[in-house]
């Protein structure tokens, strides 16, 4: 592999992870400060934008990276 290939691979991985994490970052923007970091938020309005598909997409991506 060349350095350019390695950099391109890292850039693709970065873009994929940013896309997968976007729903979680957006939900965090909507989360009020009344929830401590370890609080269950699934009934909070902020968590409503996180879907089962978001969780499955992250799981699939991480499993693919383990190969």
PDB file with one MODEL, atoms N, CA, C and O in Angstrom:
MODEL        1
ATOM      1  N   UNK A   1       0.840  -1.195   0.000  1.00  0.00           N
ATOM      2  CA  UNK A   1       0.000   0.000   0.000  1.00  0.00           C
ATOM      3  C   UNK A   1       0.877   1.249   0.000  1.00  0.00           C
ATOM      4  O   UNK A   1       1.969   1.278   0.568  1.00  0.00           O
ATOM      5  N   UNK A   2       0.363   2.250  -0.646  1.00  0.00           N
ATOM      6  CA  UNK A   2       1.079   3.521  -0.657  1.00  0.00           C
ATOM      7  C   UNK A   2       0.514   4.425   0.419  1.00  0.00           C
ATOM      8  O   UNK A   2      -0.568   4.194   0.958  1.00  0.00           O
ATOM      9  N   UNK A   3       1.274   5.453   0.710  1.00  0.00           N
ATOM     10  CA  UNK A   3       0.821   6.425   1.704  1.00  0.00           C
ATOM     11  C   UNK A   3      -0.486   7.069   1.259  1.00  0.00           C
ATOM     12  O   UNK A   3      -1.392   7.271   2.068  1.00  0.00           O
ATOM     13  N   UNK A   4      -0.583   7.392  -0.037  1.00  0.00           N
ATOM     14  CA  UNK A   4      -1.821   8.000  -0.542  1.00  0.00           C
ATOM     15  C   UNK A   4      -3.005   7.063  -0.367  1.00  0.00           C
ATOM     16  O   UNK A   4      -4.102   7.505  -0.028  1.00  0.00           O
ATOM     17  N   UNK A   5      -2.790   5.775  -0.596  1.00  0.00           N
ATOM     18  CA  UNK A   5      -3.862   4.792  -0.412  1.00  0.00           C
ATOM     19  C   UNK A   5      -4.271   4.722   1.054  1.00  0.00           C
ATOM     20  O   UNK A   5      -5.461   4.671   1.365  1.00  0.00           O
ATOM     21  N   UNK A   6      -3.297   4.719   1.952  1.00  0.00           N
ATOM     22  CA  UNK A   6      -3.585   4.683   3.387  1.00  0.00           C
ATOM     23  C   UNK A   6      -4.361   5.921   3.822  1.00  0.00           C
ATOM     24  O   UNK A   6      -5.316   5.821   4.593  1.00  0.00           O
ATOM     25  N   UNK A   7      -3.955   7.071   3.334  1.00  0.00           N
ATOM     26  CA  UNK A   7      -4.642   8.317   3.688  1.00  0.00           C
ATOM     27  C   UNK A   7      -6.069   8.293   3.148  1.00  0.00           C
ATOM     28  O   UNK A   7      -6.998   8.720   3.833  1.00  0.00           O
ATOM     29  N   UNK A   8      -6.244   7.806   1.944  1.00  0.00           N
ATOM     30  CA  UNK A   8      -7.581   7.728   1.353  1.00  0.00           C
ATOM     31  C   UNK A   8      -8.457   6.757   2.149  1.00  0.00           C
ATOM     32  O   UNK A   8      -9.640   7.028   2.353  1.00  0.00           O
ATOM     33  N   UNK A   9      -7.903   5.647   2.594  1.00  0.00           N
ATOM     34  CA  UNK A   9      -8.664   4.677   3.387  1.00  0.00           C
ATOM     35  C   UNK A   9      -9.087   5.285   4.723  1.00  0.00           C
ATOM     36  O   UNK A   9     -10.220   5.095   5.166  1.00  0.00           O
ATOM     37  N   UNK A  10      -8.190   6.004   5.349  1.00  0.00           N
ATOM     38  CA  UNK A  10      -8.513   6.657   6.620  1.00  0.00           C
ATOM     39  C   UNK A  10      -9.578   7.725   6.406  1.00  0.00           C
ATOM     40  O   UNK A  10     -10.475   7.877   7.235  1.00  0.00           O
ATOM     41  N   UNK A  11      -9.491   8.456   5.319  1.00  0.00           N
ATOM     42  CA  UNK A  11     -10.486   9.491   5.020  1.00  0.00           C
ATOM     43  C   UNK A  11     -11.862   8.867   4.789  1.00  0.00           C
ATOM     44  O   UNK A  11     -12.870   9.415   5.235  1.00  0.00           O
ATOM     45  N   UNK A  12     -11.916   7.727   4.096  1.00  0.00           N
ATOM     46  CA  UNK A  12     -13.200   7.041   3.879  1.00  0.00           C
ATOM     47  C   UNK A  12     -13.769   6.538   5.206  1.00  0.00           C
ATOM     48  O   UNK A  12     -14.968   6.662   5.455  1.00  0.00           O
ATOM     49  N   UNK A  13     -12.917   5.974   6.050  1.00  0.00           N
ATOM     50  CA  UNK A  13     -13.366   5.494   7.363  1.00  0.00           C
ATOM     51  C   UNK A  13     -13.888   6.653   8.204  1.00  0.00           C
ATOM     52  O   UNK A  13     -14.919   6.531   8.867  1.00  0.00           O
ATOM     53  N   UNK A  14     -13.189   7.759   8.177  1.00  0.00           N
ATOM     54  CA  UNK A  14     -13.609   8.941   8.922  1.00  0.00           C
ATOM     55  C   UNK A  14     -14.976   9.417   8.443  1.00  0.00           C
ATOM     56  O   UNK A  14     -15.848   9.724   9.256  1.00  0.00           O
ATOM     57  N   UNK A  15     -15.164   9.481   7.130  1.00  0.00           N
ATOM     58  CA  UNK A  15     -16.439   9.932   6.568  1.00  0.00           C
ATOM     59  C   UNK A  15     -17.572   8.968   6.945  1.00  0.00           C
ATOM     60  O   UNK A  15     -18.675   9.401   7.276  1.00  0.00           O
ATOM     61  N   UNK A  16     -17.294   7.669   6.893  1.00  0.00           N
ATOM     62  CA  UNK A  16     -18.314   6.681   7.244  1.00  0.00           C
ATOM     63  C   UNK A  16     -18.715   6.814   8.709  1.00  0.00           C
ATOM     64  O   UNK A  16     -19.903   6.791   9.033  1.00  0.00           O
ATOM     65  N   UNK A  17     -17.735   6.952   9.589  1.00  0.00           N
ATOM     66  CA  UNK A  17     -18.042   7.079  11.011  1.00  0.00           C
ATOM     67  C   UNK A  17     -18.784   8.367  11.319  1.00  0.00           C
ATOM     68  O   UNK A  17     -19.699   8.376  12.143  1.00  0.00           O
ATOM     69  N   UNK A  18     -18.396   9.456  10.665  1.00  0.00           N
ATOM     70  CA  UNK A  18     -19.100  10.725  10.879  1.00  0.00           C
ATOM     71  C   UNK A  18     -20.563  10.603  10.465  1.00  0.00           C
ATOM     72  O   UNK A  18     -21.448  11.118  11.148  1.00  0.00           O
ATOM     73  N   UNK A  19     -20.818   9.924   9.350  1.00  0.00           N
ATOM     74  CA  UNK A  19     -22.189   9.742   8.878  1.00  0.00           C
ATOM     75  C   UNK A  19     -22.976   8.883   9.872  1.00  0.00           C
ATOM     76  O   UNK A  19     -24.126   9.191  10.186  1.00  0.00           O
ATOM     77  N   UNK A  20     -22.358   7.810  10.365  1.00  0.00           N
ATOM     78  CA  UNK A  20     -23.044   6.920  11.296  1.00  0.00           C
ATOM     79  C   UNK A  20     -23.307   7.573  12.651  1.00  0.00           C
ATOM     80  O   UNK A  20     -24.299   7.263  13.310  1.00  0.00           O
ATOM     81  N   UNK A  21     -22.435   8.460  13.058  1.00  0.00           N
ATOM     82  CA  UNK A  21     -22.586   9.112  14.366  1.00  0.00           C
ATOM     83  C   UNK A  21     -23.477  10.350  14.334  1.00  0.00           C
ATOM     84  O   UNK A  21     -23.877  10.850  15.385  1.00  0.00           O
ATOM     85  N   UNK A  22     -23.791  10.845  13.145  1.00  0.00           N
ATOM     86  CA  UNK A  22     -24.571  12.079  13.022  1.00  0.00           C
ATOM     87  C   UNK A  22     -25.903  12.044  13.778  1.00  0.00           C
ATOM     88  O   UNK A  22     -26.218  13.016  14.464  1.00  0.00           O
ATOM     89  N   UNK A  23     -26.711  10.957  13.686  1.00  0.00           N
ATOM     90  CA  UNK A  23     -27.976  10.953  14.442  1.00  0.00           C
ATOM     91  C   UNK A  23     -27.765  11.093  15.952  1.00  0.00           C
ATOM     92  O   UNK A  23     -28.586  11.700  16.641  1.00  0.00           O
ATOM     93  N   UNK A  24     -26.682  10.540  16.459  1.00  0.00           N
ATOM     94  CA  UNK A  24     -26.408  10.615  17.892  1.00  0.00           C
ATOM     95  C   UNK A  24     -25.977  12.031  18.284  1.00  0.00           C
ATOM     96  O   UNK A  24     -26.368  12.532  19.338  1.00  0.00           O
ATOM     97  N   UNK A  25     -25.179  12.668  17.442  1.00  0.00           N
ATOM     98  CA  UNK A  25     -24.758  14.039  17.715  1.00  0.00           C
ATOM     99  C   UNK A  25     -25.950  14.987  17.662  1.00  0.00           C
ATOM    100  O   UNK A  25     -26.067  15.895  18.485  1.00  0.00           O
ATOM    101  N   UNK A  26     -26.836  14.771  16.685  1.00  0.00           N
ATOM    102  CA  UNK A  26     -28.031  15.614  16.586  1.00  0.00           C
ATOM    103  C   UNK A  26     -28.938  15.418  17.793  1.00  0.00           C
ATOM    104  O   UNK A  26     -29.506  16.380  18.310  1.00  0.00           O
ATOM    105  N   UNK A  27     -29.074  14.177  18.243  1.00  0.00           N
ATOM    106  CA  UNK A  27     -29.892  13.918  19.436  1.00  0.00           C
ATOM    107  C   UNK A  27     -29.282  14.591  20.656  1.00  0.00           C
ATOM    108  O   UNK A  27     -30.009  15.104  21.507  1.00  0.00           O
ATOM    109  N   UNK A  28     -27.963  14.596  20.754  1.00  0.00           N
ATOM    110  CA  UNK A  28     -27.290  15.236  21.891  1.00  0.00           C
ATOM    111  C   UNK A  28     -27.561  16.733  21.917  1.00  0.00           C
ATOM    112  O   UNK A  28     -27.642  17.331  22.990  1.00  0.00           O
ATOM    113  N   UNK A  29     -27.703  17.345  20.744  1.00  0.00           N
ATOM    114  CA  UNK A  29     -28.018  18.772  20.679  1.00  0.00           C
ATOM    115  C   UNK A  29     -29.381  19.056  21.296  1.00  0.00           C
ATOM    116  O   UNK A  29     -29.594  20.117  21.884  1.00  0.00           O
ATOM    117  N   UNK A  30     -30.304  18.107  21.162  1.00  0.00           N
ATOM    118  CA  UNK A  30     -31.662  18.283  21.678  1.00  0.00           C
ATOM    119  C   UNK A  30     -31.818  17.857  23.135  1.00  0.00           C
ATOM    120  O   UNK A  30     -32.864  18.086  23.742  1.00  0.00           O
ATOM    121  N   UNK A  31     -30.789  17.244  23.693  1.00  0.00           N
ATOM    122  CA  UNK A  31     -30.855  16.738  25.060  1.00  0.00           C
ATOM    123  C   UNK A  31     -30.660  17.889  26.042  1.00  0.00           C
ATOM    124  O   UNK A  31     -29.706  18.660  25.936  1.00  0.00           O
ATOM    125  N   UNK A  32     -31.562  17.989  26.982  1.00  0.00           N
ATOM    126  CA  UNK A  32     -31.405  19.061  27.971  1.00  0.00           C
ATOM    127  C   UNK A  32     -30.371  18.653  29.019  1.00  0.00           C
ATOM    128  O   UNK A  32     -29.955  17.496  29.069  1.00  0.00           O
ATOM    129  N   UNK A  33     -29.966  19.588  29.838  1.00  0.00           N
ATOM    130  CA  UNK A  33     -28.921  19.336  30.832  1.00  0.00           C
ATOM    131  C   UNK A  33     -29.446  18.660  32.098  1.00  0.00           C
ATOM    132  O   UNK A  33     -28.701  18.509  33.066  1.00  0.00           O
ATOM    133  N   UNK A  34     -30.704  18.255  32.106  1.00  0.00           N
ATOM    134  CA  UNK A  34     -31.272  17.589  33.278  1.00  0.00           C
ATOM    135  C   UNK A  34     -30.919  16.106  33.342  1.00  0.00           C
ATOM    136  O   UNK A  34     -31.233  15.439  34.328  1.00  0.00           O
ATOM    137  N   UNK A  35     -30.279  15.589  32.314  1.00  0.00           N
ATOM    138  CA  UNK A  35     -29.926  14.170  32.270  1.00  0.00           C
ATOM    139  C   UNK A  35     -28.433  13.999  32.560  1.00  0.00           C
ATOM    140  O   UNK A  35     -27.601  14.503  31.806  1.00  0.00           O
ATOM    141  N   UNK A  36     -28.083  13.300  33.636  1.00  0.00           N
ATOM    142  CA  UNK A  36     -26.669  13.008  33.852  1.00  0.00           C
ATOM    143  C   UNK A  36     -26.157  12.068  32.752  1.00  0.00           C
ATOM    144  O   UNK A  36     -26.953  11.416  32.077  1.00  0.00           O
ATOM    145  N   UNK A  37     -24.866  12.000  32.575  1.00  0.00           N
ATOM    146  CA  UNK A  37     -24.270  11.223  31.487  1.00  0.00           C
ATOM    147  C   UNK A  37     -24.710   9.760  31.468  1.00  0.00           C
ATOM    148  O   UNK A  37     -24.831   9.180  30.389  1.00  0.00           O
ATOM    149  N   UNK A  38     -24.946   9.161  32.597  1.00  0.00           N
ATOM    150  CA  UNK A  38     -25.297   7.735  32.632  1.00  0.00           C
ATOM    151  C   UNK A  38     -26.815   7.507  32.744  1.00  0.00           C
ATOM    152  O   UNK A  38     -27.253   6.393  33.033  1.00  0.00           O
ATOM    153  N   UNK A  39     -27.602   8.545  32.519  1.00  0.00           N
ATOM    154  CA  UNK A  39     -29.061   8.426  32.615  1.00  0.00           C
ATOM    155  C   UNK A  39     -29.627   7.703  31.396  1.00  0.00           C
ATOM    156  O   UNK A  39     -29.109   7.831  30.287  1.00  0.00           O
ATOM    157  N   UNK A  40     -30.689   6.947  31.616  1.00  0.00           N
ATOM    158  CA  UNK A  40     -31.421   6.306  30.533  1.00  0.00           C
ATOM    159  C   UNK A  40     -32.234   7.388  29.830  1.00  0.00           C
ATOM    160  O   UNK A  40     -33.052   8.054  30.463  1.00  0.00           O
ATOM    161  N   UNK A  41     -32.021   7.569  28.540  1.00  0.00           N
ATOM    162  CA  UNK A  41     -32.697   8.661  27.822  1.00  0.00           C
ATOM    163  C   UNK A  41     -33.710   8.170  26.795  1.00  0.00           C
ATOM    164  O   UNK A  41     -34.266   8.980  26.052  1.00  0.00           O
ATOM    165  N   UNK A  42     -33.962   6.874  26.734  1.00  0.00           N
ATOM    166  CA  UNK A  42     -34.776   6.350  25.645  1.00  0.00           C
ATOM    167  C   UNK A  42     -36.198   6.893  25.636  1.00  0.00           C
ATOM    168  O   UNK A  42     -36.856   6.847  24.596  1.00  0.00           O
ATOM    169  N   UNK A  43     -36.688   7.398  26.743  1.00  0.00           N
ATOM    170  CA  UNK A  43     -38.023   7.989  26.741  1.00  0.00           C
ATOM    171  C   UNK A  43     -37.974   9.505  26.576  1.00  0.00           C
ATOM    172  O   UNK A  43     -39.009  10.172  26.563  1.00  0.00           O
ATOM    173  N   UNK A  44     -36.770  10.039  26.452  1.00  0.00           N
ATOM    174  CA  UNK A  44     -36.592  11.473  26.233  1.00  0.00           C
ATOM    175  C   UNK A  44     -36.859  11.802  24.766  1.00  0.00           C
ATOM    176  O   UNK A  44     -36.585  10.993  23.879  1.00  0.00           O
ATOM    177  N   UNK A  45     -37.387  12.981  24.523  1.00  0.00           N
ATOM    178  CA  UNK A  45     -37.618  13.422  23.150  1.00  0.00           C
ATOM    179  C   UNK A  45     -36.350  13.450  22.314  1.00  0.00           C
ATOM    180  O   UNK A  45     -36.399  13.243  21.101  1.00  0.00           O
ATOM    181  N   UNK A  46     -35.222  13.704  22.950  1.00  0.00           N
ATOM    182  CA  UNK A  46     -33.951  13.768  22.223  1.00  0.00           C
ATOM    183  C   UNK A  46     -33.602  12.428  21.595  1.00  0.00           C
ATOM    184  O   UNK A  46     -32.994  12.388  20.526  1.00  0.00           O
ATOM    185  N   UNK A  47     -33.972  11.345  22.233  1.00  0.00           N
ATOM    186  CA  UNK A  47     -33.623  10.009  21.728  1.00  0.00           C
ATOM    187  C   UNK A  47     -34.562   9.556  20.612  1.00  0.00           C
ATOM    188  O   UNK A  47     -34.281   8.562  19.942  1.00  0.00           O
ATOM    189  N   UNK A  48     -35.647  10.252  20.404  1.00  0.00           N
ATOM    190  CA  UNK A  48     -36.629   9.814  19.415  1.00  0.00           C
ATOM    191  C   UNK A  48     -36.082   9.832  17.992  1.00  0.00           C
ATOM    192  O   UNK A  48     -36.617   9.139  17.127  1.00  0.00           O
ATOM    193  N   UNK A  49     -35.044  10.593  17.732  1.00  0.00           N
ATOM    194  CA  UNK A  49     -34.493  10.633  16.379  1.00  0.00           C
ATOM    195  C   UNK A  49     -33.496   9.507  16.126  1.00  0.00           C
ATOM    196  O   UNK A  49     -33.065   9.315  14.989  1.00  0.00           O
ATOM    197  N   UNK A  50     -33.123   8.759  17.163  1.00  0.00           N
ATOM    198  CA  UNK A  50     -32.223   7.622  17.007  1.00  0.00           C
ATOM    199  C   UNK A  50     -33.078   6.401  16.696  1.00  0.00           C
ATOM    200  O   UNK A  50     -33.976   6.048  17.459  1.00  0.00           O
ATOM    201  N   UNK A  51     -32.791   5.768  15.576  1.00  0.00           N
ATOM    202  CA  UNK A  51     -33.612   4.641  15.143  1.00  0.00           C
ATOM    203  C   UNK A  51     -32.886   3.310  15.338  1.00  0.00           C
ATOM    204  O   UNK A  51     -31.675   3.270  15.553  1.00  0.00           O
ATOM    205  N   UNK A  52     -33.650   2.232  15.260  1.00  0.00           N
ATOM    206  CA  UNK A  52     -33.043   0.898  15.294  1.00  0.00           C
ATOM    207  C   UNK A  52     -32.076   0.744  14.122  1.00  0.00           C
ATOM    208  O   UNK A  52     -31.046   0.081  14.241  1.00  0.00           O
ATOM    209  N   UNK A  53     -32.411   1.350  13.009  1.00  0.00           N
ATOM    210  CA  UNK A  53     -31.528   1.306  11.842  1.00  0.00           C
ATOM    211  C   UNK A  53     -30.192   1.980  12.110  1.00  0.00           C
ATOM    212  O   UNK A  53     -29.159   1.518  11.626  1.00  0.00           O
ATOM    213  N   UNK A  54     -30.198   3.073  12.879  1.00  0.00           N
ATOM    214  CA  UNK A  54     -28.944   3.738  13.245  1.00  0.00           C
ATOM    215  C   UNK A  54     -28.052   2.797  14.047  1.00  0.00           C
ATOM    216  O   UNK A  54     -26.851   2.696  13.798  1.00  0.00           O
ATOM    217  N   UNK A  55     -28.656   2.114  15.007  1.00  0.00           N
ATOM    218  CA  UNK A  55     -27.889   1.180  15.842  1.00  0.00           C
ATOM    219  C   UNK A  55     -27.375   0.001  15.018  1.00  0.00           C
ATOM    220  O   UNK A  55     -26.233  -0.428  15.183  1.00  0.00           O
ATOM    221  N   UNK A  56     -28.210  -0.512  14.145  1.00  0.00           N
ATOM    222  CA  UNK A  56     -27.788  -1.643  13.309  1.00  0.00           C
ATOM    223  C   UNK A  56     -26.692  -1.242  12.326  1.00  0.00           C
ATOM    224  O   UNK A  56     -25.776  -2.023  12.066  1.00  0.00           O
ATOM    225  N   UNK A  57     -26.778  -0.040  11.783  1.00  0.00           N
ATOM    226  CA  UNK A  57     -25.757   0.423  10.838  1.00  0.00           C
ATOM    227  C   UNK A  57     -24.399   0.535  11.522  1.00  0.00           C
ATOM    228  O   UNK A  57     -23.381   0.153  10.945  1.00  0.00           O
ATOM    229  N   UNK A  58     -24.379   1.045  12.726  1.00  0.00           N
ATOM    230  CA  UNK A  58     -23.117   1.147  13.465  1.00  0.00           C
ATOM    231  C   UNK A  58     -22.590  -0.246  13.791  1.00  0.00           C
ATOM    232  O   UNK A  58     -21.398  -0.511  13.639  1.00  0.00           O
ATOM    233  N   UNK A  59     -23.466  -1.128  14.233  1.00  0.00           N
ATOM    234  CA  UNK A  59     -23.037  -2.498  14.537  1.00  0.00           C
ATOM    235  C   UNK A  59     -22.437  -3.159  13.293  1.00  0.00           C
ATOM    236  O   UNK A  59     -21.378  -3.781  13.376  1.00  0.00           O
ATOM    237  N   UNK A  60     -23.092  -3.033  12.163  1.00  0.00           N
ATOM    238  CA  UNK A  60     -22.602  -3.648  10.930  1.00  0.00           C
ATOM    239  C   UNK A  60     -21.252  -3.067  10.526  1.00  0.00           C
ATOM    240  O   UNK A  60     -20.355  -3.797  10.104  1.00  0.00           O
ATOM    241  N   UNK A  61     -21.116  -1.765  10.657  1.00  0.00           N
ATOM    242  CA  UNK A  61     -19.857  -1.121  10.283  1.00  0.00           C
ATOM    243  C   UNK A  61     -18.713  -1.609  11.192  1.00  0.00           C
ATOM    244  O   UNK A  61     -17.621  -1.919  10.715  1.00  0.00           O
ATOM    245  N   UNK A  62     -18.971  -1.670  12.470  1.00  0.00           N
ATOM    246  CA  UNK A  62     -17.930  -2.124  13.394  1.00  0.00           C
ATOM    247  C   UNK A  62     -17.558  -3.589  13.156  1.00  0.00           C
ATOM    248  O   UNK A  62     -16.384  -3.950  13.234  1.00  0.00           O
ATOM    249  N   UNK A  63     -18.552  -4.432  12.868  1.00  0.00           N
ATOM    250  CA  UNK A  63     -18.257  -5.833  12.570  1.00  0.00           C
ATOM    251  C   UNK A  63     -17.406  -5.949  11.305  1.00  0.00           C
ATOM    252  O   UNK A  63     -16.485  -6.763  11.238  1.00  0.00           O
ATOM    253  N   UNK A  64     -17.722  -5.135  10.313  1.00  0.00           N
ATOM    254  CA  UNK A  64     -16.946  -5.146   9.067  1.00  0.00           C
ATOM    255  C   UNK A  64     -15.494  -4.736   9.314  1.00  0.00           C
ATOM    256  O   UNK A  64     -14.581  -5.281   8.694  1.00  0.00           O
ATOM    257  N   UNK A  65     -15.283  -3.794  10.203  1.00  0.00           N
ATOM    258  CA  UNK A  65     -13.934  -3.329  10.499  1.00  0.00           C
ATOM    259  C   UNK A  65     -13.121  -4.371  11.275  1.00  0.00           C
ATOM    260  O   UNK A  65     -11.891  -4.331  11.256  1.00  0.00           O
ATOM    261  N   UNK A  66     -13.794  -5.297  11.952  1.00  0.00           N
ATOM    262  CA  UNK A  66     -13.101  -6.338  12.711  1.00  0.00           C
ATOM    263  C   UNK A  66     -12.482  -7.386  11.805  1.00  0.00           C
ATOM    264  O   UNK A  66     -11.595  -8.127  12.230  1.00  0.00           O
ATOM    265  N   UNK A  67     -12.936  -7.458  10.565  1.00  0.00           N
ATOM    266  CA  UNK A  67     -12.430  -8.466   9.620  1.00  0.00           C
ATOM    267  C   UNK A  67     -11.062  -8.144   9.123  1.00  0.00           C
ATOM    268  O   UNK A  67     -10.503  -8.896   8.323  1.00  0.00           O
TER     269      UNK A  67
ENDMDL
END
